[in-house]
Amino acid sequence: MAAAPQPTSTAAPGGVYVYGVVRAGHPVPPGRAGVGERPGPVRTLPTGDLAAVVGDAPGRLRAKRRDLMAHQDLALALGKDGPVLPMRFGMVAPDEESVLRQLRSSQDDCLAALERVEGRVEMNVKVVPAQGDLESLVREDPEVGRARAAARAAPGYEASVRLGEAVAHGLTRRAAAVATTVAAELSALAEARVAGPEVPGCVLNASFLLARDTTGRFGTAVERLAARYGTRVELRLTGPLPCYSFVEGVWGS
Protein backbone atom coordinates (compact mmCIF):
# COMPACT_ATOMS: atom_id res chain seq x y z
CA MET A 1 0.00 0.00 0.00
CA ALA A 2 0.93 3.13 -0.95
CA ALA A 3 2.80 4.38 2.13
CA ALA A 4 0.36 7.47 3.09
CA PRO A 5 -3.50 7.71 3.09
CA GLN A 6 -4.84 7.46 -0.43
CA PRO A 7 -7.01 10.32 -1.79
CA THR A 8 -10.66 9.33 -2.04
CA SER A 9 -14.03 11.00 -1.92
CA THR A 10 -16.64 9.25 0.18
CA ALA A 11 -20.25 10.21 0.73
CA ALA A 12 -20.95 9.49 4.39
CA PRO A 13 -24.35 10.69 5.57
CA GLY A 14 -23.83 9.66 9.21
CA GLY A 15 -22.05 6.55 10.34
CA VAL A 16 -18.78 6.00 12.15
CA TYR A 17 -15.41 7.02 10.75
CA VAL A 18 -12.71 4.49 11.71
CA TYR A 19 -9.13 5.70 12.16
CA GLY A 20 -7.51 2.51 13.35
CA VAL A 21 -7.45 -0.44 15.72
CA VAL A 22 -5.47 -0.55 18.98
CA ARG A 23 -5.29 -2.68 22.07
CA ALA A 24 -7.95 -2.13 24.69
CA GLY A 25 -6.93 0.64 27.08
CA HIS A 26 -4.82 2.48 24.51
CA PRO A 27 -5.15 6.23 25.19
CA VAL A 28 -6.38 8.72 22.62
CA PRO A 29 -4.04 11.74 22.46
CA PRO A 30 -5.80 14.65 24.18
CA GLY A 31 -7.16 17.47 22.07
CA ARG A 32 -7.27 15.46 18.85
CA ALA A 33 -10.11 16.19 16.47
CA GLY A 34 -11.22 14.13 13.54
CA VAL A 35 -11.75 14.74 9.86
CA GLY A 36 -14.38 16.86 8.15
CA GLU A 37 -15.26 20.52 7.89
CA ARG A 38 -16.39 20.52 11.51
CA PRO A 39 -14.11 17.96 13.16
CA GLY A 40 -15.58 16.15 16.12
CA PRO A 41 -13.88 14.40 19.04
CA VAL A 42 -12.11 11.09 18.66
CA ARG A 43 -13.02 8.18 20.93
CA THR A 44 -12.46 4.45 21.33
CA LEU A 45 -14.89 1.56 21.02
CA PRO A 46 -13.49 -1.32 23.13
CA THR A 47 -14.43 -4.96 22.97
CA GLY A 48 -12.35 -7.79 24.40
CA ASP A 49 -8.64 -7.10 23.95
CA LEU A 50 -9.16 -4.56 21.16
CA ALA A 51 -10.54 -1.11 20.60
CA ALA A 52 -11.35 0.83 17.47
CA VAL A 53 -10.43 4.51 17.31
CA VAL A 54 -13.42 6.26 15.81
CA GLY A 55 -15.30 9.50 15.38
CA ASP A 56 -18.59 10.62 13.92
CA ALA A 57 -18.41 10.49 10.13
CA PRO A 58 -18.87 13.86 8.43
CA GLY A 59 -21.85 14.27 6.14
CA ARG A 60 -19.54 14.70 3.16
CA LEU A 61 -15.94 13.47 3.29
CA ARG A 62 -13.44 14.77 0.77
CA ALA A 63 -9.74 14.04 0.45
CA LYS A 64 -8.59 17.54 1.28
CA ARG A 65 -5.05 18.00 2.52
CA ARG A 66 -6.25 19.04 5.97
CA ASP A 67 -8.26 15.87 6.38
CA LEU A 68 -5.59 13.60 4.92
CA MET A 69 -3.02 15.03 7.33
CA ALA A 70 -5.42 14.94 10.30
CA HIS A 71 -6.03 11.25 9.62
CA GLN A 72 -2.34 10.46 9.27
CA ASP A 73 -1.19 12.62 12.19
CA LEU A 74 -3.68 10.91 14.50
CA ALA A 75 -2.34 7.48 13.49
CA LEU A 76 1.22 8.65 14.19
CA ALA A 77 0.24 10.15 17.54
CA LEU A 78 -1.53 6.93 18.53
CA GLY A 79 1.61 4.98 17.61
CA LYS A 80 3.64 6.80 20.28
CA ASP A 81 1.68 5.03 23.03
CA GLY A 82 1.62 1.59 21.47
CA PRO A 83 0.97 -0.23 18.22
CA VAL A 84 -1.86 0.80 15.92
CA LEU A 85 -3.39 -0.74 12.82
CA PRO A 86 -4.12 2.36 10.75
CA MET A 87 -7.10 2.40 8.42
CA ARG A 88 -6.84 3.97 5.00
CA PHE A 89 -8.44 7.38 4.64
CA GLY A 90 -12.19 7.16 4.13
CA MET A 91 -13.05 4.05 6.17
CA VAL A 92 -16.67 4.53 7.29
CA ALA A 93 -18.87 1.98 9.07
CA PRO A 94 -22.67 2.21 9.25
CA ASP A 95 -22.79 2.25 13.07
CA GLU A 96 -20.88 1.38 16.22
CA GLU A 97 -22.28 -2.13 16.43
CA SER A 98 -20.91 -3.04 12.99
CA VAL A 99 -17.48 -1.84 14.13
CA LEU A 100 -17.68 -3.96 17.27
CA ARG A 101 -18.77 -7.03 15.30
CA GLN A 102 -15.83 -6.64 12.96
CA LEU A 103 -13.43 -6.30 15.88
CA ARG A 104 -14.75 -9.46 17.49
CA SER A 105 -14.57 -11.50 14.30
CA SER A 106 -11.00 -10.45 13.49
CA GLN A 107 -9.58 -10.29 17.02
CA ASP A 108 -6.84 -12.89 16.59
CA ASP A 109 -5.63 -11.41 13.30
CA CYS A 110 -5.65 -7.89 14.71
CA LEU A 111 -3.72 -8.88 17.84
CA ALA A 112 -1.09 -10.66 15.75
CA ALA A 113 -0.76 -7.64 13.47
CA LEU A 114 -0.47 -5.27 16.44
CA GLU A 115 2.38 -7.35 17.80
CA ARG A 116 4.06 -7.30 14.37
CA VAL A 117 4.06 -3.47 14.10
CA GLU A 118 4.70 -2.60 17.74
CA GLY A 119 7.51 -0.06 18.01
CA ARG A 120 7.75 0.17 14.24
CA VAL A 121 7.05 2.71 11.52
CA GLU A 122 6.91 2.71 7.74
CA MET A 123 9.29 4.56 5.42
CA ASN A 124 8.52 4.91 1.73
CA VAL A 125 11.15 5.27 -0.97
CA LYS A 126 10.49 6.19 -4.58
CA VAL A 127 13.15 6.14 -7.30
CA VAL A 128 12.76 8.18 -10.48
CA PRO A 129 15.19 8.55 -13.39
CA ALA A 130 17.50 11.55 -13.28
CA GLN A 131 17.42 13.65 -16.42
CA GLY A 132 21.06 14.72 -16.49
CA ASP A 133 24.32 13.15 -17.67
CA LEU A 134 23.05 12.24 -21.13
CA GLU A 135 26.56 11.89 -22.52
CA SER A 136 27.27 8.92 -20.30
CA LEU A 137 23.91 7.44 -21.29
CA VAL A 138 24.89 7.67 -24.96
CA ARG A 139 28.17 5.90 -24.22
CA GLU A 140 26.62 3.18 -22.08
CA ASP A 141 23.38 2.42 -23.92
CA PRO A 142 23.77 1.08 -27.48
CA GLU A 143 20.14 1.88 -28.37
CA VAL A 144 20.57 5.53 -27.45
CA GLY A 145 23.90 5.69 -29.25
CA ARG A 146 22.38 4.32 -32.46
CA ALA A 147 19.44 6.71 -32.26
CA ARG A 148 21.70 9.74 -31.85
CA ALA A 149 23.94 8.63 -34.70
CA ALA A 150 20.88 8.21 -36.93
CA ALA A 151 19.56 11.64 -35.96
CA ARG A 152 22.88 13.25 -36.82
CA ALA A 153 23.15 11.40 -40.12
CA ALA A 154 19.60 12.25 -41.23
CA PRO A 155 18.20 15.07 -39.11
CA GLY A 156 14.46 15.60 -39.05
CA TYR A 157 11.31 15.42 -36.98
CA GLU A 158 10.97 11.63 -37.01
CA ALA A 159 14.62 11.13 -36.14
CA SER A 160 14.28 13.57 -33.25
CA VAL A 161 11.20 11.74 -31.97
CA ARG A 162 12.99 8.38 -32.15
CA LEU A 163 15.98 9.85 -30.33
CA GLY A 164 13.76 11.29 -27.61
CA GLU A 165 12.02 7.95 -27.13
CA ALA A 166 15.34 6.11 -27.01
CA VAL A 167 16.66 8.53 -24.39
CA ALA A 168 13.52 8.16 -22.25
CA HIS A 169 13.72 4.37 -22.40
CA GLY A 170 17.45 4.47 -21.69
CA LEU A 171 17.00 6.69 -18.64
CA THR A 172 14.36 4.30 -17.33
CA ARG A 173 16.54 1.22 -17.90
CA ARG A 174 19.49 2.87 -16.20
CA ALA A 175 17.36 3.97 -13.24
CA ALA A 176 15.77 0.53 -12.90
CA ALA A 177 19.20 -1.07 -12.63
CA VAL A 178 20.14 1.35 -9.86
CA ALA A 179 16.80 0.81 -8.13
CA THR A 180 17.56 -2.89 -7.76
CA THR A 181 20.72 -2.03 -5.84
CA VAL A 182 18.96 0.64 -3.78
CA ALA A 183 16.17 -1.75 -2.79
CA ALA A 184 18.65 -4.44 -1.78
CA GLU A 185 20.79 -2.12 0.35
CA LEU A 186 17.82 -0.54 2.11
CA SER A 187 16.16 -3.91 2.67
CA ALA A 188 19.20 -4.97 4.68
CA LEU A 189 18.35 -2.18 7.15
CA ALA A 190 14.65 -2.99 7.38
CA GLU A 191 12.58 -5.76 8.91
CA ALA A 192 10.37 -6.07 5.85
CA ARG A 193 9.75 -4.52 2.45
CA VAL A 194 6.65 -4.43 0.29
CA ALA A 195 6.17 -3.08 -3.20
CA GLY A 196 3.72 -0.22 -3.53
CA PRO A 197 1.42 0.46 -6.47
CA GLU A 198 2.94 1.61 -9.73
CA VAL A 199 3.50 5.36 -9.82
CA PRO A 200 3.91 7.10 -13.19
CA GLY A 201 7.55 8.03 -13.71
CA CYS A 202 8.87 5.87 -10.85
CA VAL A 203 10.98 2.77 -11.32
CA LEU A 204 10.65 1.85 -7.64
CA ASN A 205 7.92 2.48 -5.09
CA ALA A 206 8.64 0.49 -1.95
CA SER A 207 7.74 0.70 1.72
CA PHE A 208 10.04 -0.51 4.48
CA LEU A 209 9.13 -1.60 8.01
CA LEU A 210 11.60 -0.23 10.56
CA ALA A 211 12.05 -0.10 14.29
CA ARG A 212 11.17 3.46 15.30
CA ASP A 213 14.68 4.15 16.62
CA THR A 214 16.38 3.16 13.34
CA THR A 215 14.72 5.73 11.07
CA GLY A 216 17.68 8.10 11.37
CA ARG A 217 20.12 5.45 10.17
CA PHE A 218 17.76 4.57 7.33
CA GLY A 219 17.51 8.22 6.30
CA THR A 220 21.29 8.51 6.30
CA ALA A 221 21.54 5.46 4.07
CA VAL A 222 19.07 6.99 1.61
CA GLU A 223 21.12 10.20 1.54
CA ARG A 224 24.29 8.19 0.89
CA LEU A 225 22.66 6.31 -1.99
CA ALA A 226 21.26 9.53 -3.41
CA ALA A 227 24.75 11.03 -3.45
CA ARG A 228 26.27 7.90 -4.99
CA TYR A 229 23.75 7.62 -7.82
CA GLY A 230 22.67 11.24 -8.13
CA THR A 231 23.49 11.46 -11.83
CA ARG A 232 21.32 8.44 -12.57
CA VAL A 233 18.35 8.56 -10.20
CA GLU A 234 16.49 10.77 -7.79
CA LEU A 235 15.47 9.22 -4.46
CA ARG A 236 12.37 10.47 -2.65
CA LEU A 237 11.99 9.48 1.00
CA THR A 238 8.70 9.86 2.89
CA GLY A 239 8.23 9.05 6.55
CA PRO A 240 8.02 8.06 9.28
CA LEU A 241 4.49 6.94 8.39
CA PRO A 242 1.92 4.73 10.07
CA CYS A 243 2.38 1.11 9.01
CA TYR A 244 -0.31 1.15 6.30
CA SER A 245 1.51 -1.20 3.96
CA PHE A 246 2.13 -3.88 6.58
CA VAL A 247 -1.40 -4.36 7.93
CA GLU A 248 -3.33 -4.69 4.69
CA GLY A 249 -5.95 -7.40 4.73
CA VAL A 250 -6.46 -7.10 8.51
CA TRP A 251 -9.91 -5.75 9.40
CA GLY A 252 -10.40 -4.17 5.99
CA SER A 253 -7.34 -1.93 6.35
LOKEDREN-198595 format. One record per residue: residue in one letter; z, y, x of N, C-alpha, C in turn. Coordinates in steps of 0.1 Angstrom, whole numbers, padded with zeros to 4 digits, always signed. Example, Ala and Ser with C-alpha at 12.3 -4.5 7.8 and 13.67 -1.06 7.14 Angstrom:
2
a+0078-0057+0132+0078-0045+0123+0078-0033+0132
s+0071-0022+0128+0071-0011+0137+0079+0000+0129
//
This chain:
253
m+0000-0011+0009+0000+0000+0000+0000+0012+0009
a-0010+0020+0002-0009+0031+0009+0004+0035+0012
a+0008+0042+0024+0021+0044+0028+0029+0053+0020
a+0025+0065+0012+0031+0075+0004+0027+0072-0011
p+0035+0079-0021+0031+0077-0035+0016+0081-0038
q+0010+0073-0046-0004+0075-0048-0006+0084-0060
p-0015+0094-0059-0018+0103-0070-0023+0096-0083
t-0016+0099-0094-0020+0093-0107-0018+0104-0117
s-0023+0102-0129-0019+0110-0140-0016+0101-0152
t-0003+0102-0157+0002+0092-0166+0007+0100-0179
a+0002+0097-0190+0007+0102-0203+0020+0095-0206
a+0031+0102-0207+0044+0095-0209+0052+0102-0220
p+0048+0100-0233+0056+0107-0243+0069+0100-0246
g+0079+0103-0238+0092+0097-0238+0092+0085-0229
g+0102+0077-0230+0103+0066-0221+0112+0069-0209
v+0113+0059-0199+0121+0060-0188+0113+0060-0175
y+0115+0070-0167+0108+0070-0154+0116+0063-0144
v+0110+0053-0137+0117+0045-0127+0113+0049-0113
y+0124+0053-0105+0122+0057-0091+0123+0045-0081
g+0132+0036-0085+0134+0025-0075+0144+0016-0080
v+0147+0006-0072+0157-0004-0075+0167-0005-0062
v+0180-0005-0065+0190-0005-0055+0200-0016-0058
r+0209-0018-0050+0221-0027-0053+0230-0020-0062
a+0237-0027-0071+0247-0021-0080+0257-0013-0071
g+0261-0002-0076+0271+0006-0069+0265+0016-0059
h+0252+0015-0057+0245+0025-0048+0246+0039-0054
p+0251+0049-0046+0252+0062-0052+0238+0069-0053
v+0238+0078-0062+0226+0087-0064+0230+0100-0057
p+0221+0105-0047+0225+0117-0040+0227+0129-0050
p+0238+0136-0048+0242+0147-0058+0231+0158-0058
g+0230+0163-0070+0221+0175-0072+0206+0171-0072
r+0203+0159-0072+0189+0155-0073+0183+0155-0087
a+0172+0162-0088+0165+0162-0101+0152+0153-0100
g+0147+0150-0112+0135+0141-0112+0122+0149-0112
v+0112+0142-0117+0099+0147-0118+0096+0154-0131
g+0085+0162-0131+0081+0169-0144+0084+0184-0143
e+0078+0191-0153+0079+0205-0153+0093+0210-0155
r+0101+0202-0162+0115+0205-0164+0123+0193-0159
p+0125+0192-0146+0132+0180-0141+0146+0177-0147
g+0148+0165-0151+0161+0162-0156+0169+0154-0145
p+0182+0151-0148+0190+0144-0139+0186+0130-0136
v+0190+0125-0125+0187+0111-0121+0199+0103-0123
r+0198+0090-0128+0209+0082-0130+0206+0067-0126
t+0216+0059-0127+0213+0044-0125+0216+0036-0137
l+0208+0025-0138+0210+0016-0149+0214+0002-0142
p+0227-0001-0142+0231-0013-0135+0231-0025-0144
t+0228-0037-0138+0230-0050-0144+0231-0060-0133
g+0242-0068-0134+0244-0078-0124+0246-0071-0110
d+0238-0076-0100+0240-0071-0086+0230-0060-0084
l+0222-0056-0094+0212-0046-0092+0214-0033-0100
a+0207-0023-0097+0206-0011-0105+0192-0005-0104
a+0187+0001-0114+0175+0008-0114+0178+0023-0113
v+0171+0031-0105+0173+0045-0104+0163+0051-0113
v+0167+0058-0124+0158+0063-0134+0161+0077-0138
g+0152+0082-0147+0154+0095-0153+0146+0095-0166
d+0147+0105-0174+0139+0106-0186+0125+0109-0182
a+0115+0102-0187+0101+0105-0184+0097+0118-0190
p+0090+0126-0183+0084+0139-0189+0074+0135-0199
g+0071+0145-0208+0061+0143-0219+0047+0141-0213
r+0045+0148-0202+0032+0147-0195+0034+0147-0181
l+0030+0136-0174+0033+0135-0159+0020+0136-0152
r+0019+0146-0143+0008+0148-0134+0012+0147-0120
a+0002+0143-0112+0004+0140-0097+0003+0154-0090
k+0012+0163-0093+0013+0175-0086+0021+0173-0073
r+0018+0182-0063+0025+0180-0051+0040+0180-0052
r+0045+0189-0061+0060+0190-0062+0066+0177-0067
d+0059+0171-0077+0064+0159-0083+0062+0147-0073
l+0051+0147-0066+0049+0136-0056+0060+0137-0045
m+0063+0149-0041+0073+0150-0030+0087+0148-0036
a+0090+0152-0048+0103+0149-0054+0105+0134-0055
h+0095+0127-0059+0096+0112-0060+0099+0106-0047
q+0091+0110-0037+0093+0105-0023+0106+0109-0017
d+0110+0121-0018+0122+0126-0012+0134+0119-0018
l+0134+0116-0031+0145+0109-0037+0146+0095-0031
a+0135+0088-0029+0135+0075-0023+0140+0075-0009
l+0137+0085-0001+0142+0086+0012+0157+0089+0012
a+0161+0098+0003+0175+0101+0002+0184+0089-0002
l+0178+0082-0011+0185+0069-0015+0187+0060-0004
g+0176+0059+0005+0176+0050+0016+0187+0053+0027
k+0192+0065+0027+0203+0068+0036+0216+0061+0033
d+0218+0057+0021+0230+0050+0017+0229+0035+0014
g+0217+0030+0018+0215+0016+0016+0200+0013+0013
p+0196+0001+0012+0182-0002+0010+0178+0001-0004
v+0165+0005-0006+0159+0008-0019+0145+0002-0019
l+0142-0003-0031+0128-0007-0034+0121+0004-0041
p+0113+0012-0035+0107+0024-0041+0096+0020-0050
m+0096+0026-0062+0084+0024-0071+0073+0034-0067
r+0061+0030-0070+0050+0040-0068+0051+0051-0079
f+0046+0062-0075+0046+0074-0084+0040+0070-0098
g+0047+0074-0109+0041+0072-0122+0046+0059-0129
m+0057+0053-0124+0062+0040-0130+0070+0044-0142
v+0066+0042-0154+0073+0045-0167+0075+0033-0175
a+0087+0031-0180+0091+0020-0189+0093+0025-0203
p+0091+0017-0213+0092+0022-0227+0107+0027-0230
d+0117+0019-0225+0131+0023-0228+0140+0016-0218
e+0153+0019-0218+0162+0014-0209+0163-0001-0209
e+0163-0007-0221+0164-0021-0223+0153-0029-0216
s+0141-0024-0216+0130-0030-0209+0132-0030-0194
v+0138-0019-0189+0141-0018-0175+0152-0029-0171
l+0162-0030-0180+0173-0040-0177+0167-0054-0177
r+0159-0057-0187+0153-0070-0188+0145-0074-0175
q+0138-0064-0170+0130-0066-0158+0139-0069-0146
l+0149-0061-0145+0159-0063-0134+0165-0077-0135
r+0169-0081-0146+0175-0095-0147+0165-0106-0144
s+0153-0104-0148+0143-0115-0146+0138-0116-0131
s+0140-0105-0124+0135-0104-0110+0146-0103-0100
q+0159-0106-0104+0170-0103-0096+0169-0109-0082
d+0166-0122-0081+0166-0129-0068+0155-0123-0059
d+0144-0120-0064+0133-0114-0056+0137-0100-0051
c+0143-0092-0060+0147-0079-0056+0158-0079-0046
l+0168-0088-0047+0178-0089-0037+0173-0093-0024
a+0164-0102-0024+0158-0107-0011+0150-0095-0005
a+0142-0088-0013+0135-0076-0008+0144-0065-0003
l+0155-0063-0009+0164-0053-0005+0170-0056+0009
e+0173-0069+0011+0178-0073+0024+0167-0072+0035
r+0155-0074+0031+0144-0073+0041+0142-0059+0045
v+0144-0049+0037+0141-0035+0041+0154-0027+0044
e+0165-0033+0044+0177-0026+0047+0177-0020+0061
g+0180-0007+0062+0180-0001+0075+0166+0002+0081
r+0156+0001+0073+0142+0002+0078+0135+0013+0070
v+0124+0017+0076+0115+0027+0071+0101+0023+0073
e+0092+0030+0067+0077+0027+0069+0071+0039+0077
m+0062+0036+0086+0054+0046+0093+0040+0042+0091
n+0032+0052+0088+0017+0049+0085+0009+0055+0096
v-0001+0048+0101-0010+0053+0111-0024+0051+0107
k-0031+0062+0108-0046+0062+0105-0053+0066+0118
v-0064+0059+0120-0073+0061+0131-0087+0066+0127
v-0091+0077+0131-0105+0082+0128-0113+0084+0140
p-0126+0083+0140-0134+0085+0152-0133+0100+0156
a-0132+0102+0169-0133+0116+0175-0147+0119+0176
q-0150+0132+0174-0164+0137+0174-0169+0142+0188
g-0161+0142+0198-0165+0147+0211-0170+0136+0220
d-0173+0141+0232-0177+0132+0243-0189+0123+0240
l-0199+0130+0235-0211+0122+0230-0219+0117+0242
e-0218+0124+0254-0225+0119+0266-0221+0105+0270
s-0208+0103+0269-0203+0089+0273-0207+0079+0262
l-0208+0083+0250-0213+0074+0239-0227+0070+0242
v-0236+0080+0246-0250+0077+0249-0251+0067+0260
r-0242+0068+0270-0242+0059+0282-0237+0045+0278
e-0227+0045+0269-0221+0032+0266-0227+0024+0255
d-0234+0031+0246-0239+0024+0234-0254+0024+0234
p-0260+0012+0236-0275+0011+0238-0282+0016+0225
e-0277+0014+0214-0284+0019+0201-0285+0034+0201
v-0274+0041+0205-0275+0055+0206-0284+0060+0217
g-0284+0053+0228-0293+0057+0239-0307+0056+0235
r-0311+0045+0228-0325+0043+0224-0329+0054+0214
a-0319+0057+0205-0323+0067+0194-0325+0081+0201
r-0317+0084+0211-0319+0097+0217-0332+0098+0225
a-0334+0087+0232-0347+0086+0239-0359+0088+0230
a-0358+0081+0218-0369+0082+0209-0371+0096+0203
a-0359+0103+0201-0360+0116+0196-0365+0126+0206
r-0363+0124+0218-0368+0132+0229-0383+0130+0231
a-0387+0117+0229-0401+0114+0231-0410+0119+0220
a-0405+0118+0208-0412+0123+0196-0403+0130+0187
p-0400+0143+0190-0391+0151+0182-0396+0152+0168
g-0387+0154+0159-0391+0156+0145-0379+0153+0136
y-0381+0156+0123-0370+0154+0113-0365+0140+0112
e-0374+0130+0111-0370+0116+0110-0363+0111+0122
a-0368+0115+0134-0361+0111+0146-0347+0117+0147
s-0346+0129+0143-0332+0136+0143-0323+0129+0133
v-0328+0125+0122-0320+0117+0112-0315+0104+0118
r-0325+0097+0124-0321+0084+0130-0311+0085+0141
l-0313+0096+0149-0303+0099+0160-0289+0102+0154
g-0289+0110+0144-0276+0113+0138-0269+0101+0132
e-0277+0092+0126-0271+0079+0120-0266+0070+0131
a-0274+0070+0142-0270+0061+0153-0257+0066+0160
v-0256+0079+0161-0244+0085+0167-0232+0082+0158
a-0234+0084+0144-0223+0082+0135-0218+0067+0136
h-0228+0058+0136-0224+0044+0137-0218+0041+0151
g-0223+0047+0161-0217+0045+0174-0203+0050+0176
l-0200+0062+0170-0186+0067+0170-0177+0058+0163
t-0182+0052+0151-0173+0043+0144-0171+0030+0151
r-0181+0024+0158-0179+0012+0165-0169+0015+0177
r-0171+0026+0184-0162+0029+0195-0148+0030+0190
a-0146+0038+0179-0132+0040+0174-0126+0027+0169
a-0134+0018+0163-0129+0005+0158-0124-0003+0169
a-0131-0003+0180-0126-0011+0192-0113-0006+0197
v-0111+0008+0197-0099+0014+0201-0088+0010+0191
a-0091+0011+0178-0081+0008+0168-0075-0006+0169
t-0083-0015+0174-0078-0029+0176-0067-0029+0186
t-0069-0021+0197-0058-0020+0207-0046-0013+0202
v-0049-0002+0195-0038+0006+0190-0029-0002+0180
a-0035-0009+0171-0028-0017+0162-0019-0028+0169
a-0025-0034+0179-0018-0044+0186-0006-0039+0194
e-0008-0027+0200+0004-0021+0208+0015-0016+0199
l+0011-0010+0187+0021-0005+0178+0028-0017+0171
s+0021-0028+0168+0027-0039+0162+0038-0045+0170
a+0036-0044+0183+0047-0050+0192+0060-0042+0191
l+0059-0030+0185+0072-0022+0184+0077-0023+0169
a+0070-0029+0161+0074-0030+0146+0078-0044+0142
e+0085-0045+0131+0089-0058+0126+0078-0064+0118
a+0069-0056+0112+0059-0061+0104+0048-0050+0103
r+0036-0054+0100+0024-0045+0097+0016-0050+0086
v+0012-0041+0077+0003-0044+0066-0009-0034+0066
a-0020-0039+0063-0032-0031+0062-0032-0023+0049
g-0035-0010+0049-0035-0002+0037-0049-0003+0031
p-0051+0004+0020-0065+0005+0014-0074+0012+0023
e-0087+0009+0022-0097+0016+0029-0097+0031+0026
v-0098+0039+0036-0098+0054+0035-0111+0059+0041
p-0119+0066+0034-0132+0071+0039-0130+0078+0052
g-0138+0074+0062-0137+0080+0076-0127+0074+0085
c-0119+0065+0080-0108+0059+0089-0113+0045+0093
v-0111+0041+0105-0113+0028+0110-0101+0019+0110
l-0089+0026+0108-0076+0018+0107-0067+0026+0097
n-0061+0019+0088-0051+0025+0079-0040+0014+0078
a-0030+0015+0086-0020+0005+0086-0006+0011+0085
s+0003+0003+0079+0017+0007+0077+0026-0003+0085
f+0036+0003+0092+0045-0005+0100+0059-0004+0095
l+0066-0015+0095+0080-0016+0091+0089-0015+0104
l+0098-0005+0104+0106-0002+0116+0120-0001+0112
a+0129-0005+0122+0143-0001+0120+0144+0014+0121
r+0152+0020+0113+0153+0035+0112+0155+0041+0125
d+0163+0035+0134+0166+0042+0147+0155+0040+0158
t+0144+0033+0154+0133+0032+0164+0121+0040+0161
t+0122+0049+0151+0111+0057+0147+0107+0067+0158
g+0117+0072+0166+0114+0081+0177+0105+0074+0188
r+0109+0062+0191+0102+0054+0201+0088+0051+0196
f+0087+0048+0183+0073+0046+0178+0065+0058+0178
g+0070+0070+0175+0063+0082+0175+0058+0085+0189
t+0067+0083+0199+0063+0085+0213+0051+0076+0217
a+0052+0064+0212+0041+0055+0215+0028+0059+0209
v+0028+0065+0197+0016+0070+0191+0011+0082+0199
e+0020+0090+0203+0015+0102+0211+0009+0097+0224
r+0014+0087+0230+0009+0082+0243-0005+0076+0241
l-0007+0069+0230-0020+0063+0227-0030+0074+0223
a-0025+0084+0216-0034+0095+0213-0039+0102+0225
a-0030+0104+0235-0034+0110+0247-0044+0101+0255
r-0042+0088+0255-0050+0079+0263-0064+0078+0257
y-0065+0078+0244-0078+0076+0238-0083+0089+0230
g-0078+0100+0234-0081+0112+0227-0096+0116+0226
t-0104+0112+0235-0118+0115+0235-0126+0105+0226
r-0119+0095+0221-0126+0084+0213-0121+0084+0199
v-0108+0086+0197-0102+0086+0184-0092+0097+0181
e-0089+0099+0169-0078+0108+0165-0068+0099+0157
l-0055+0100+0161-0045+0092+0155-0037+0101+0146
r-0034+0097+0133-0026+0105+0124-0014+0097+0120
l-0003+0102+0123+0010+0095+0120+0017+0102+0108
t+0021+0094+0098+0029+0099+0087+0042+0090+0085
g+0053+0097+0084+0066+0091+0082+0077+0098+0089
p+0089+0093+0087+0093+0081+0080+0090+0082+0065
l+0087+0070+0059+0084+0069+0045+0093+0058+0039
p+0095+0059+0026+0101+0047+0019+0092+0035+0021
c+0097+0023+0020+0090+0011+0024+0081+0006+0013
y+0072+0015+0008+0063+0012-0003+0055-0001+0000
s+0049-0002+0012+0040-0012+0015+0046-0026+0017
f+0059-0026+0018+0066-0039+0021+0074-0044+0010
v+0072-0038-0002+0079-0044-0014+0070-0046-0026
e+0057-0045-0023+0047-0047-0033+0048-0061-0040
g+0046-0061-0053+0047-0074-0060+0061-0077-0064
v+0071-0069-0060+0085-0071-0065+0088-0061-0076
w+0091-0066-0088+0094-0058-0099+0083-0047-0102
g+0071-0051-0100+0060-0042-0104+0058-0030-0095
s+0065-0031-0083+0064-0019-0073+0050-0019-0066
//
